[in-house]
Amino acid sequence: MVRLVAATLALGLLPAGPALAEGMQVFPNGSRPSVKGPEANFTGSVRVDPQFAAPDSRLSAGHVTFEPGARSAWHTHPAGQVLIVTSGTGWVQEWNGKKRLLKPGDVVWTPPGVKHWHGATATTGMSHEAIQESVDGKNVEWMEKVTDEQYASPVAPEAGKP
């Protein structure tokens, strides 16, 4: 069911009808170089593997790998963002909210303008697909780094558990 939701969300972000480019494009695995997550935007070791930035489209995606203890800085997305956790265990938190646990198959929708961060737990790495659209050429606005105190804050109980 989670995979169906993820596929539906991902497909729902794609442009329809005449906005599609003529002819299908295949981006072979490994054809795009990995990028180290910049220190200004991340704490710890983070690797970003660009998946695609479709020509004539505002849509882009990347596979992001966080080593244990690594996390993004606080940030927002002008058109929102979908995260699909592919491996490991991670956390996500919105500003003034509780930190939430992420596991493989979990899907996170962050609405436009919601300040948040995401990353690995202190002991386990985490990878996710990140899918977002650009508005006026920007798909993210980076803010201050997550403090160690914020990162160490308690995790909210999982849904359905005390």
Secondary structure, 3 states (H helix, E strand, C coil): CHHHHHHHHHHHCCCCHHHCCCCCCCCCCCCCCCEECCCCCEECCEEEEEEEECCCCCEEEEEEEECCCCEECCEECCCCEEEEEEEECEEEEECCCCEEEECCCCEEEECCCCCEEEEECCCCCEEEEEEEECECCECCEECCCCCHHHHCCCECCCCCCC
